[in-house]
């Protein structure tokens, strides 16, 4: 399964203005406000590395994004482990 690349975004215009500008780019699947060194995190759909560059260029062209850094998943070791969490919660004694 190919996972969409994740991008971290730095901006200085406010999350509302940036997310509104980015909403016009159809390849952006989701945008989240995050904690840490970046302001926003986005997942995008890109067919290839050149296509990823095209989407990044479109984001920068909005003039609301100062910097974007991409992370591409190379291998998934596990995901969607909710069963383990539910089993652990069920085994815990009520407090």
Secondary structure in CASP SS format (residue, H / E / C, confidence):
PFRMAT SS
TARGET T0000
AUTHOR 0000-0000-0000
METHOD secondary structure of the structure
MODEL  1
X C 1.00
X C 1.00
X C 1.00
X C 1.00
X C 1.00
X E 1.00
X E 1.00
X E 1.00
X E 1.00
X E 1.00
X C 1.00
X C 1.00
X C 1.00
X C 1.00
X H 1.00
X H 1.00
X H 1.00
X H 1.00
X H 1.00
X H 1.00
X H 1.00
X H 1.00
X C 1.00
X C 1.00
X C 1.00
X C 1.00
X C 1.00
X E 1.00
X E 1.00
X E 1.00
X E 1.00
X E 1.00
X E 1.00
X C 1.00
X C 1.00
X C 1.00
X C 1.00
X C 1.00
X C 1.00
X E 1.00
X E 1.00
X E 1.00
X E 1.00
X E 1.00
X C 1.00
X C 1.00
X C 1.00
X C 1.00
X H 1.00
X H 1.00
X H 1.00
X H 1.00
X H 1.00
X H 1.00
X H 1.00
X H 1.00
X H 1.00
X H 1.00
X H 1.00
X H 1.00
X H 1.00
X C 1.00
X C 1.00
X C 1.00
X C 1.00
X C 1.00
X E 1.00
X E 1.00
X E 1.00
X E 1.00
X E 1.00
X C 1.00
X C 1.00
X C 1.00
X C 1.00
X C 1.00
X C 1.00
X C 1.00
X C 1.00
X C 1.00
X C 1.00
X H 1.00
X H 1.00
X H 1.00
X H 1.00
X H 1.00
X H 1.00
X H 1.00
X H 1.00
X H 1.00
X H 1.00
X C 1.00
X C 1.00
X C 1.00
X C 1.00
END
